[in-house]
Amino acid sequence: MDAALRSLLDWYAEMGVDVPNVPPAKPVRAKIRPLAKTASRSQPASPQAAKSNTHTAQLKAPDLSKVRTLDELREAMQAYDAGALSDTARQPVFARGNPDADLMVIGEAPGREEDIQGKPFIGPAGQLLDRMLGAIALGEDDFYATNVINWRLPKNRNPTAEDLALCRPFLEKHIELAQPKVLLLVGGISMTALTGVTGIMKNHGEWQDVTIADKTYPTLPLYHPAFLLRRPELKKDAWRDLLNLREKLLSL
Ligand code: URA
């Protein structure tokens, strides 16, 4: 059986959907570009103060102005003191997948597994996300994944505006350096952080333009897989959104 069809059927089974005669998806391949070489280490944080709150008070915002490559950005993140977030998390969680892929997936925050292994979307929600993307013939080589929050939050609490502001320079630089063609915003927190739009129930599957560092990206909000596990009746909407994403990628 074709791998895409297998993945699609696995996803349906996972979500409890019973849809017969679904044709296998045509593969969508990433366009491979070489990763830029590391030129030098990133600069230390600037004296510019981060927005003050219980987590970020006394913290300095990262100065990423000299960061030119993804490797440098990863190093800058590892070197950065994110205050309470660095104190409770094991490590920052940077990215996984293919940095040269057309599609950049942006989730919410690392969970337990991600915190342990230092890679986004590898716990249960991430495994479901892989199956969802696999259902439209996207393998790990066809997307690049990160989060709006780079450190696991204590007890997996929701991020505050201050947590989001703290991680924002990393997110913007990450998008600027990866230069994807399309952003997939996984979950309401990611959607609101990038677009300013609130309400994933009414805005999932609605393309929005997001401009980062003078470049505008078509951006699609998708239900978070963890949310879909709790609300399986929304699975059909998620599938429509995935097909919508696939059409966009094929049209590039
Ligand atoms: N793991 C991640 O890395 N991000 C999410 O949004 C959920 C789980």
Residues whose N, C-alpha, C, O or C-beta is under 5 A from the ligand:
A	BS01	URA	G107 E108 A109 P110 G111 E114 P120 F121 A125 G126 N147
